[in-house]
């Protein structure tokens, strides 16, 4: 039983690291694109930011049995 909790904790830490990486990428994009108008014109940056939000949502929803 203890082993299960340790493994679960390791998986949770791995997921949190994924979320942290995505947040870092989003913040970097925000820093580079100071104006919303600039962001509107750059589809690759839009896609990258949206994808990182998707990853955060997917990682946050992972639970036992899903």
Residue pairs with C-beta under 8 A, 6 or more apart in sequence:
8 64
15 59
15 60
15 62
18 55
18 59
19 56
19 59
19 60
22 52
22 53
22 55
22 56
22 59
23 52
23 56
25 48
25 49
25 52
26 49
26 52
26 53
29 45
29 48
29 49
32 45
33 39
33 42
33 45
39 45
39 46
40 46
